[in-house]
């Protein structure tokens, strides 16, 4: 599943490294979430939703594959 984390991260003008630092995870972890290789823990989704001003459901929406 590809999640919408990338869209919200870019909208917030954050790099993967910057978002990782805010969440205390590696840039590689953020990259894996954005590619759908892994999913963040629910606690991190809650924090991301607060950072981005959206809901957890918004973060988990599948993005169309182009």
C-alpha positions in Angstrom: 0.0 0.0 0.0 1.3 3.4 -0.9 0.3 6.0 1.6 -0.2 9.7 1.4 2.6 10.6 3.8 4.8 11.9 1.0 2.1 14.3 -0.1 1.7 15.8 3.3 5.5 15.9 4.0 6.1 17.8 0.8 3.2 20.1 1.5 4.8 20.9 4.9 8.1 21.6 3.1 9.9 18.9 5.1 12.6 16.6 3.8 12.5 12.9 4.7 15.4 13.6 7.0 13.6 16.5 8.7 10.4 14.4 9.2 12.5 11.6 10.6 14.1 13.9 13.1 10.8 15.2 14.3 9.6 11.6 14.7 12.9 10.3 16.1 13.3 7.7 13.2 15.7 7.4 10.4 15.3 9.0 6.9 15.3 5.4 5.6 12.2 4.6 7.7 10.3 7.6 6.2 11.3 6.5 2.7 10.0 3.0 3.4 6.7 4.4 4.5 6.4 6.5 1.4 7.1 3.6 -0.9 4.8 1.3 0.9 7.7 -1.1 1.9 6.6 -0.7 5.6 4.1 1.1 7.7 4.6 3.4 10.6 3.4 2.5 14.1 0.1 4.0 15.2 1.8 6.3 17.7 3.9 7.8 14.8 0.8 8.2 12.7 -0.9 10.1 15.5 2.1 12.4 15.7 2.3 12.9 11.9 -1.4 13.8 11.8 -0.7 16.5 14.4 2.3 17.8 12.5 0.4 17.9 9.2 -2.9 19.0 10.5 -4.8 16.0 9.1 -6.3 12.8 10.2 -4.7 9.4 10.5 -7.2 8.2 7.8 -5.9 11.0 5.5 -2.3 9.6 5.9 -3.4 6.0 5.1 -5.3 6.9 1.9 -3.9 5.0 -1.0 -2.5 7.2 -3.7 -3.2 6.3 -7.4 -0.3 4.5 -9.1 0.9 6.3 -12.2 
